[in-house]
């Protein structure tokens, strides 16, 4: 069974940077290459919301509040998607989840906590 394993969260300072990683363990490489991979964030007391996505063709999309600060990328050989977060703000605090969808079913990682101090 495919598992999404996130890493790279932690404590960041306002204006600083963090990079998150998500490995799609046990996913067939050809399948991974075709999947749109997503990052979501669940801020304290709020619903989970999309942050960024990247298609198999590396077309990217970002939430308005992270445009120009966050960059999503992927390394298909490593079956890994990254989220580079620059110019961090306290509002970026939350649990970040990696996600992909397969025939209407959403698959999620366990999440990684990001806390940004002002």
Secondary structure, 3 states (H helix, E strand, C coil): CCEEEEECCEEEECCCCEEEEEEEECCCHHHHHHCCEEEEEECCCCCCEEEEEECCCCCEEECCCCCCCEEEEEEHHHCEEEEEECCCCHHHCEEEEEEEEECCEEEECCCEEEEEEC
